[in-house]
């Protein structure tokens, strides 16, 4: 969970610092053995695959955390489509500092661009339909803030309830199982939730049948999550929902069936795959030999 006492920039720097400790806490013995400290130059960050760019801010801040004297120029903004050969950014200054930052910077940039690219693929499959593609809490530990930014860059949105455990109430299968073992039914559980929930907080419940969906809506929730239901079941559930209750589809959704799910009339499609299964986008950093010079 993000520390609300920190600015977004400070939160990003804390994430970066953990990554740099992992990679550079013992120095860069290769560069230190070979590269003169007074060698200056410029490197270009360039795309080697087509996709959606995300993470240029964090990439720039990695360089700054290594060496504040480095000069970074972003040439393509986040959210843009990139293709092989596109120059994303340049960084100039001490070569030894550029090389020390290279891998951590690329890890962030490739990972976040991969998330944005996969998100854009799902968004394109439901184009023109009144549905929103959203993420979940199935994010890389420590990278949630960055990965949720990447989802937005790909045209998706962040889940309206599930930013973190204190963000909203989501009654899931294990909550239901625990309380049903104590003799509570779905109506009891939702009523208890409404009584104990902070004022104004959204309440969502996960259901696995049309009957449960209808019961949950009648008792009073903001969002009903249809978990691993077929498009036919989803369509039936949507047709029985009262006005004002949003319907979310989740589970078993992929690029092949997401359009069919969207056509059922659900309002939201949530996909853990956006962040837990995105393939990194191929991006590289290349020194420009003609710029190299000794100070």
Secondary structure as UniProt FT lines:
FT   TURN            4..5
FT   HELIX           8..24
FT   TURN            25..26
FT   HELIX           29..34
FT   TURN            37..38
FT   STRAND          39..47
FT   STRAND          51..52
FT   HELIX           56..66
FT   TURN            68..69
FT   STRAND          71..74
FT   TURN            78..79
FT   STRAND          81..82
FT   TURN            84..85
FT   STRAND          87..94
FT   HELIX           95..125
FT   TURN            126..128
FT   STRAND          132..134
FT   TURN            141..142
FT   HELIX           144..153
FT   TURN            154..155
FT   TURN            165..167
FT   STRAND          169..171
FT   HELIX           173..180
FT   TURN            181..183
FT   HELIX           186..196
FT   TURN            199..200
FT   STRAND          203..207
FT   HELIX           210..219
FT   STRAND          223..227
FT   HELIX           231..239
FT   TURN            243..244
FT   STRAND          246..250
FT   TURN            255..257
FT   HELIX           258..262
FT   TURN            263..265
FT   STRAND          268..270
FT   HELIX           273..276
FT   STRAND          283..287
FT   HELIX           289..291
FT   STRAND          293..294
//
